């Protein structure tokens, strides 16, 4: 269990979590649970500080304090979000999606298009 601050977008249980090493995303595990002040919650949003349980990594090895972790978005979902659902998504989540797409497209310019 580690403490995290949601810098943008939203975080949901059972999401795969990755960190970027240069242009390459590296999956570090799956988000098993989110707690806010001891209560289990299904989702955390921008600005919230919560405790999360991630199945897979060891703190201090695969992830360290200060690492920027991202919820992975499947390529097919990213395409639909960007091309068809931008009007239905809050502005802060669009900004976070754009940042994620930029990171993915550094390596593959056609990712999610």
C-alpha positions as CSV (number, residue, x, y, z in Angstrom):
1,X,0.0,0.0,0.0
2,X,1.4,3.4,-1.0
3,X,0.1,6.9,-0.9
4,X,-0.4,8.7,-4.2
5,X,-1.7,12.1,-5.4
6,X,-3.8,12.1,-8.5
7,X,-2.2,14.8,-10.7
8,X,-4.7,14.5,-13.5
9,X,-7.7,12.5,-14.7
10,X,-9.1,9.7,-12.7
11,X,-7.9,6.4,-11.3
12,X,-10.1,3.3,-11.0
13,X,-9.6,0.0,-9.4
14,X,-8.4,-2.9,-11.5
15,X,-6.5,-0.6,-13.9
16,X,-3.0,-1.6,-15.1
17,X,-0.4,0.9,-13.9
18,X,2.7,1.8,-15.8
19,X,5.6,4.2,-15.6
20,X,7.4,5.6,-18.6
21,X,11.1,4.9,-19.0
22,X,12.0,7.4,-21.7
23,X,9.4,6.8,-24.5
24,X,8.6,3.3,-23.4
25,X,5.8,2.5,-20.9
26,X,6.7,-0.2,-18.5
27,X,3.8,-2.0,-16.7
28,X,4.5,-2.2,-13.0
29,X,1.3,-3.9,-11.8
30,X,-2.5,-3.8,-11.4
31,X,-4.3,-1.4,-9.1
32,X,-6.2,-3.6,-6.6
33,X,-7.7,-1.1,-4.2
34,X,-8.1,2.6,-3.5
35,X,-8.7,3.9,0.0
36,X,-9.5,7.4,1.2
37,X,-9.2,7.9,4.9
38,X,-9.5,4.1,5.5
39,X,-12.7,3.8,3.3
40,X,-12.6,1.7,0.1
41,X,-13.5,3.7,-2.9
42,X,-13.8,2.8,-6.6
43,X,-12.3,5.9,-8.1
44,X,-10.0,8.8,-7.3
45,X,-9.9,12.1,-9.2
46,X,-7.6,15.0,-9.8
47,X,-6.2,16.6,-6.6
48,X,-7.1,13.7,-4.3
49,X,-4.5,12.0,-2.1
50,X,-5.3,8.3,-1.5
51,X,-3.8,5.1,-0.5
52,X,-3.5,2.4,-3.3
53,X,-2.6,-1.2,-3.3
54,X,-0.8,-2.2,-6.5
55,X,-0.3,-5.9,-7.2
56,X,3.1,-6.6,-8.6
57,X,5.8,-4.0,-7.8
58,X,8.0,-3.7,-4.8
59,X,8.3,-0.2,-3.5
60,X,12.0,0.8,-3.6
61,X,12.7,-1.5,-6.6
62,X,10.2,-1.3,-9.4
63,X,8.6,1.9,-8.1
64,X,10.1,4.6,-6.0
65,X,8.9,7.7,-4.2
66,X,8.4,10.5,-6.7
67,X,7.7,8.2,-9.7
68,X,5.0,9.3,-12.0
69,X,2.6,6.4,-12.5
70,X,0.0,6.3,-15.3
71,X,-3.1,4.2,-15.7
72,X,-2.7,2.3,-18.9
73,X,-5.2,3.0,-21.6
74,X,-5.6,0.4,-24.3
75,X,-4.9,1.8,-27.8
76,X,-8.4,1.1,-29.1
77,X,-9.9,2.9,-26.1
78,X,-7.6,5.9,-26.5
79,X,-8.7,6.2,-30.2
80,X,-12.4,6.2,-29.2
81,X,-11.8,8.7,-26.4
82,X,-9.8,11.1,-28.6
83,X,-11.9,10.8,-31.7
84,X,-15.5,10.3,-30.5
85,X,-15.9,11.2,-26.8
86,X,-14.0,14.4,-26.3
87,X,-17.3,16.4,-25.8
88,X,-18.4,14.0,-23.0
89,X,-15.1,14.1,-21.0
90,X,-14.2,16.8,-18.4
91,X,-11.5,19.2,-19.5
92,X,-8.9,18.0,-16.9
93,X,-9.3,14.4,-18.2
94,X,-8.9,15.6,-21.8
95,X,-5.6,17.3,-20.8
96,X,-4.4,14.1,-19.1
97,X,-5.4,12.0,-22.1
98,X,-3.5,14.4,-24.4
99,X,-0.4,14.1,-22.2
100,X,-0.6,10.3,-22.2
101,X,-1.1,10.2,-26.0
102,X,2.0,12.5,-26.5
103,X,4.1,10.1,-24.4
104,X,2.9,7.1,-26.3
105,X,3.3,8.9,-29.7
106,X,6.9,9.8,-29.0
107,X,7.8,6.3,-29.8
108,X,5.0,5.5,-32.3
109,X,3.5,8.6,-34.0
110,X,0.4,6.6,-35.1
111,X,-0.4,5.1,-31.7
112,X,-4.2,5.3,-31.1
113,X,-5.0,6.9,-34.5
